[in-house]
Amino acid sequence: MSSTRSAPCRSSASSIGSMSLTSTRLLIMLLRCKMRMDHFLVISGVKSTLVFCCVGTLAIAGSLHHIDRDLLGWWLCERQCKDGGLNGRPEKLADVCYSWWVLSSLIMIDRVHWIDKEKLTRFILNCQVPIYYSHKWHLDNHAALDS
């Protein structure tokens, strides 16, 4: 699974030229991973970051037709919490980082309309900290570094 994290970078580099043998091998590896994991999801603890890497790679390669967008979209939409944010996997709290990974994946598979975007927007805006307070927190918590 860890090799899928670099897959988007490798496929982006390959897409600058023509699809190479390396790109074809990369796609075969991802599709085998998908078959073993049933859409990258059934292995316990799979996070939305892995899904993003796999879907992003397939999107770059023009190979999204290999996945069931509805099944994957359903799993991704299930990441939306009551507070509007998105989490990385079931039963975890939402955060802004995972919200980005999930939202990006939903956009790539054309299922972003399945989540409540207004609630997500409010969640992200509520996570912002005014500059004064974040700077003060930094000074209070990193005083030793400034000496």
Secondary structure, DSSP 8 states (H G I E B T S, - for coil): -GGGGGHHHHHHHHHHS---HHHHHHHHHHHHHHHHHTTTT-STT--HHHHHHHHHHHHHTT-GGGS-HHHHHHHHHTTB-TTS-B-SSTTS---HHHHHHHHHHHHHTT-GGGS-HHHHHHHHHHT---HHHHHHHHHHH-HHHH-
